[in-house]
Amino acid sequence: MNLKKILTTKVVDLELKGETKEEILGNLLDLIVLTGKVKDRDVVLEDLLKRESKMSTGIQQGIAIPHCKTDAVDELLACIGIIKGGVDFKALDGIPSKIFIMTLSPLTRTGPHVQFLAEISRVLTSEGMREKLLNAETADELIALMVQRPS
């Protein structure tokens, strides 16, 4: 999986706005819509909200990975948003989420979604790396951190 092809500066927001789960989902989705690869924003938002209603995608350690499968995209799309103060995203550990990585994938394909999650999980497991992501000053810096290979 080539994260450099999926994560571009266009889909990174280091000052993501939002105080509620719905606002954050909408603002992240707007980043992905900028790619021009989303057929219907409203359908995707509905699919994201349905997915969230089943179980929060706020995981642990300040990370949320909202995602869904939808007919409104033909390929895996992703974006990253940072909210330095954190927002209650109903994470499993109760810690406010600060790093948001949204993924959308077509209903008909599973492989790319699983590969993408494996790649970003590799990056997010280190507390030091999470701190570096939160302190990135530019979208280019954040992307470089996400795509680097562990030594």
N, C-alpha and C positions, 0 to 999 in steps of 0.2 A: 504494500500500500504506500503510495507516494503522498505523504501529507502536504508536501509543497504544492501539489496540484490542487488540493482541496482547500488549504488554508492560505488565503491571500490577504493583503492588507484591507481589502474591501470588506471582508467578513470578520474583522476584529474591531471591538470597541473597548478601549481601556477605561472608559468612563460610562459604562452602561447605566442607563436610568431605569428606575422602577422600584416600587416599594411593595408591590404585591406579585404573587406568582403570575397572574394574568398579564400585568404590565411587562414583566420581564420576558415572558414567552412572546408577547407581541413585538417587543423591541428587538429581541434576538431574531425572530422571524423576519422582521423588516430588513435586517442585515442580509439574510439569505436571499430575500426577494431582490435585493440589489444586483444579484448575479444574473438576473433575467431568466433563471432556470426553474422558477416556480410557476406552475400553470394557474393556480388559484389560491391566493393567500387565505381566503376565508375557509376553504376546505382544509388546508393544512392546520390553521389555528384550531379548528374544530377537532381534528385528529389529535393534535397535541393535548388539548384539554381533556379529551376522552382518555388518552393514555395516562395523564396525570391523575385523573379521578380513580384509576385502578390502583395506583401506588405512586407515591412521590418519587421523582427522579433526583431528589436531593439525596446524595449518597452519604458520604462521610468526609470529615476533614476539610470542610468548607467548599466542597465540590458538588455541583449539580450537573447532571447530563440529561437535560430534557431531550426526548427523541420520540419519533414515531415512524411508522410505515404509512405511506400514503400514495394514492393514485395521482397526486398533483405534482410528482417529480419523477423524472426518468433515470436519475442517477443519484448516488450518495452526495449530499450537500451538508456542509457544516459551517458553524461560526463559533466564535469565542467572545464572551463578554466578561468584563471584570467590574465588580462592585466592591471597592476597597472596604467599605464599612460593613458589608455583609447584609443579607436579607434572609429572613426565616423562610426557607423553602421546604419545610417539613422534612428535613434530613433525618436519616435513621439515628444519628448520634445527637440530634438536637442542636448542633452547631450551625450558626448562620452560614449560608453559602456565599462565597466571594468569587469563585471561578465557575463560570457557566459555559458549558460546551454543548451546543445544540446540534443534533444530527437528524437529518431527514433521509429516508431511503424509500425506494419503490417497493410496493407490496410484493412484487414478483422476485426480488433478489435478497438473499440473506448474507451471502459471503462478504461483500464489501462493508456492511454494517458491523459485522463481528470483527473483521480485520481492523477497522478504524478504532473500535473500542479497545482492542488489544494494544494498538499503537499508543493511544493517548493514556491508557492505564499505565503503561511503562513509564511515561513521563510523570504522571501525577502521584506515583507511589512515594516519591521522595519529598519529605517536608522542605528540604532545602530548595528543591526545584519549584515547589508550590510558592515559596517565598519569592523566588526569582521571577516567576510569572506575575505575581501580584505587584512586584516592583518594576516591571518592564516599563520603560518610558515611551517606547514607540511600538507600533504594530509589527514592524520589521523585527525588532528585538524579541518580542513575544513569539513570533513564528519561528525565529532561529532557535529559540529554546525548545519549542515543541518538536522540531524536526531533527535536532541533534541526536546522534547515536551515543548510547552510554559507552564509557571507556572501560 
